[in-house]
Amino acid sequence: MPQWIPACATDDVDPEDVIPFDHAGESYAVYRSPDDVYYATAGHCSHERELLCDGLVMGGVIECPKHNGRFDYTSGKAMGAPVLVDLRTYPTKVEDGTVYIEVS
Amino acid sequence: MGRERLERYSLVGPDSRAAVDAGLASADWYRSAVPRKRMKELMRRSDGPAVRDTTLWLGLMVVLAGVGTLFWGSWWCVPFFAAYGVLYGSASDSRWHECGHGTAFRTRWMDEVVYQIASFMVMRDPTASRWSHTRHHTDTLVLGRDPEIQAMRPARLAKLLANFVGLVDVPVAMRLMVLHVVGRLSAEEADYVPETERPKVFRTARIWFAIYAVVIASAIVSGSWLPVVLVGGPALYGRYMLYVYGLTQHSGLGENVLDHRLNTRTVRMNVINRFLYSNMNYHVEHHMFPMVPYHRLPELHEEIKGDLAPAYPSIWAAYRELVPAVLRQLKDQSYYVRRELAPGATPFHEPSAVNDGRALPLIPA
């Protein structure tokens, strides 16, 4: 059943950056876009098991630190080789300075 | 000598499966600690340096080819084509590499355009070689997994020497191109190129085949070698610097390790060589942090050099080590160069006996 989980404080993530978040044995990546909107995706690259939180956020794109595969983190869409499988994304909301993500 | 060990490098042989079973494939590799804030600065992309270097690279090629063509028929054309050939046949390698990583430019289409041009010059299919290089980064010098190992144990010396003028690489590239034209991949390519990517390989091969057909037809019709000297030929006569630089990367170092400080070299080079090689002499740094653009690698080196073995002071110094090592490996395939880390560096990351740089057999005889 879906539930909202507090992931981090809004200030924990710099604008145009990403941080890791672990919950119930799963890894997530929480993003703050340049215009201060928060997003969440699976924590690992869909190509190989590499943590995306070590990657580079450029606008609405996250680049994996291992092979430079790029995803649109707002939709999870894989943007070309070597990443061919989209990232799973999760709804987010901000309440009282806390970022929540909805996990099932 | 060592034929059985050479078979261990096959991506479709038993050692490939054994490497996966031993946890050597897609493993966790050591990375030096760099604060996130600093790493973000170093990873940041910009177009300026690559626009400057690409303009210089292609501009020089146009000028040299133009002057060489003017002098065609006299010995005066030789130095111009010699320089043109290195820019075409060798400098294209690092442009292929940087743009393949997508780090040279900030603007994606610029990366892609230069990647396609450089791939053509260096005679590597842009799609298949992207996947090959992806595997090289995942499993650097892991036997049965890395498709880009140049100096095996024992090294195939005749092949290495012949490749200084492309005598193996170019015929192999031509054979693969013809294979791709008819819609097939080699067995090794099929191991790392996903199904969905294969139509791109076949389409590129057909375009390249048409270009080479035009070049050869031009040479025949004009009764001159000039078209071949300009297009395709430099992959032979200008290839030697690709190997001069490339062999410094990993030759003679550890295999089946999970720490790039054990299998990769950083070599100091002068400004001309660094231009031709796009700073790939900072190779330990590149393997640890492939997100950092080539023009920021000197800064990354300064950031982490205290955690590495000292950089080799010159290409000559690297060869003074690697040539004897490779020759010794002809007889002793368990030998590898193991360097001393800088004082205070984090010890080598060797999580299990399997990660011994000797790469002892994974499969019982």
Interface residues (C-beta under 8 A of the other chain):
Chain A: D17 E48 R49 D54 G55 L56 M58 E63 P65 K66 H67 N68 R70 A81 P82 L84
Chain B: S26 M39 K40 M43 R44 R45 H101 G102 T103 R106 T127 R130 W131 T134 H137 T138 P194 T196 E197 F289 P290 M291
